[in-house]
Amino acid sequence: MTAMRTETSNETRLREDICRFGRSLFERGLTPGSSGNISIRLDGGGWLVTPTNASLGFLDPAKLSRLDDQGRLVSGDAPTKEVPLHTALYDTRGSARAIVHLHSTHSVALSMLPEIDPRAALPPMTAYYLMKCGATALLPYCRPGDPAVADAIKGLAGKYSSVLLANHGPVVAGDTLEAAVFATEELEETARLYLLLRGMNPRYLSPEQVNDLVKVFGVALPDGHEH
């Protein structure tokens, strides 16, 4: 009985956390209207996700969609159409406990530029970008909710916690909801820096500086990104 009460209490807290972070992201203009979605895995199995057509600024903890381990709705409102995207990232990245998907302006703009490397959408611009996001993959455009998005995520084999969907927005996983939100914010700010400095030949971190971050902070980069 005590374990059941603890699990219920934890789920209540996580529901409130989703709403609190969602409101913060919305109020700062990081995902407009009813765009974006957030999910978090539950210790007892299944996960919570924001409902379809819901603004992250006006979420109701009681109406969040609760899904079972197979992604089927257990309670709450109908879930976001992006459930396959979240499921694919959870299935391939075992450390993921929460996922944030936004339509943040600078990240979307970055995803539309012709010179972007699909294996590293951003160069090593700052220490905190590498520490929070590692490297960011860019996936080809698919319409929202298209199962092909999930297939593309699975194709990354869990190597990336930070992904850009072309002409759509970022998808970022973290070992906590807070970590996923902070990493998404860092990605957005780094995309903004890239756009501000585009064409100005800025100085990026050197391979030696990147190696130092990998060594000191345990920065995890996909194969082929180590310098």
N, C-alpha and C positions, 0 to 999 in steps of 0.2 A: 504493500500500500504506500509506504514511504517513497519507494522508487517511482511509483506511478505519479505521485504528487510532484516529485522533483522533475520528472519528464514533462508534466503539464506546465509547471512553473517555467521551465526552460523554454518551452515552445511559446508561452505567453511573452516572455522577454524577447525572443527572436522576432515575433510578430511586431512588437513595438519597435524593435531596432530597424526592421525593414521600412516601416512607416517614417521613422525619424530620419534615417539617411535619405530616403526617397524625397521627403519634403525639403531637406537641405539641398540636394542636387537640383530639384526643380526651382527652388527660390533663387538659386544662383545662376539660373539660365542654362544649366548644363544639359537639360533635355526638355524640350518644349511640349506643350499640349499634352496629349495622351501617349507620347512616345516613350520608349525605354521600358525596361523591365528588370526586376531583381529576383534572385532566388537564393535559397539557403537550404542545405541538407540538414535533416534532423537526425540526432543520435539514435533515436529509436526506429529509424527507417523512414523512407519517403522524404519529401521536401516541400517547402513552402515557396510559392511564386506569386508575383503580382498578377492581378486579373487582366483580361483583355480589355482594351479601350479605357484603361484606368490611368489617370494622371498620377505621376509619382508624388505630386504635391498634395494630393487629397486622398490618400489611402486610408482604409478602415481596417484595423487589425483583424477584426472578426470576419471580414469578407475576403481576406487573402485566400488564394487557392491552395488547398492541401492535396498533394499528390502522393500516391503510393510509390513503391520502388519501380513499378513498371510505367510510371508517368500518367496513371489514370486518376481522374478527379475523385477525391474522397469527400471533401467538403468545401464550402465557400463558393465564390463566384467562378464562372468559367475562366480558365487560365489563358495567359497570353498565347498568341499563335506561335510564339518563338520557343515553345517547349522543346521541340526536337533539337534546337540549337543548344539549349542548356543541357539536355540529356546527353548529347554527344560529347560535350566538354567534360561533364561529370564522369562519363564512361571511360574516357581516354586519359584523363588527368586525375589520378587517384588522390592527390593531395588537395584537390579543389573541394572546398566546403561552402563556398558562396560565389555567385556570378552576378556581375553588373553589366548590363547592356544599355548604352545611351545613344542619343543622336546628337552628341555634342559638336558644336559648330566647327572648331578647328580640326578635330579628328576626322570629321566627315570630309572637310576640305582637303586634308592631307591624302585621304584615300582616293581622291579624284585626280591627283597629279600624275603625269605620265612617267616621271623619272623614278617613281618609288619602287624599291626592290621588294618583291613579295616575301623574301626571307628576312628582311630587316627594313621595315617601313620607315624607321628613323635611324639616323647615325648615332654614335655614342656622344650625345651632346652634353649631358650632365651626369654627375655621379648618382643623383637620386632617381633619374630615369632608369638607369641600369639596375639600381638596387631594388626599385619597386616593380619594374616591368620586365626586366631582362631584355629580350629582343621581342619585337612585335611583328607578327606575320600579317600579310595582306592577302585576303581571299577575293576571288573574282565576284562580280556582282551576281546576286540572285534576288528574286523578289522576296519580300518579307514572308516568312512562314514556309518558304519552299524547302522541301526535304533535302534538296541538293546542298543547302547550307550545312546541314548536319553531316552529310557525306564529306564535305570539304573540311569541316572541323575534325572529323575522324581521320582524314588524310594527314593531319598534322601529328598524329600519334602521341598526343599529350605533351609534345615538346615545348609548346608555347602556353603561357598563362595569359598572354596579351595578344589579342587578335583584332585586326581592322577588317570590317566587311566593306568592300568597295561601294561607294555612293550610298552608304547606309550608316555605319557608326562602329564604335568600339565594343568589344566583348572581352571582359577581363575577369579572371578567376583568382580567388585568394583562399588562404587557409582559414580566414575569418571574413565576415561581412565587412568589418572595418578595413581590413587589408585590401579587399577587392575594391572598395570605394576609394581609398587613398591612392591605389595604383591607377585607377581610372582617371582620377584628377591629375595625377602626375603625367599620364599619357596625354591628356588634353593640353596641359600647360607646355609640354615639350613640343607637341604639334604646333601650338601657337608660336613658340620660339622659332621653329623651323620656318614657318611662313613669314615671320618678321625678318628673318635673316636670309631668306631665299635669294640667291643671286649675289650675295655679298661676300662669298668665300670665307665663312666663319671658321674659327679654329675649334675643332672637335677634340675629344679626349684621345690621347695617343694610345697605341697598343699597349705600351708599358703602363699607362695609367689605368687602362681597362683591366689588365692583368692584376694590378694592385688591388682593385676593387673585388675581383674574383677571389683573390687570396684572403684579403682581410675580412670581407663581409659575406663570403660564400655566395656571391652572385652566380645564379645558375643561368647559363646561356646554352641554347641548342647547339648540337654538334655542328662544327664548322664556323661558329661565331667566336670561339676563343682566339685570342691574339697571342 
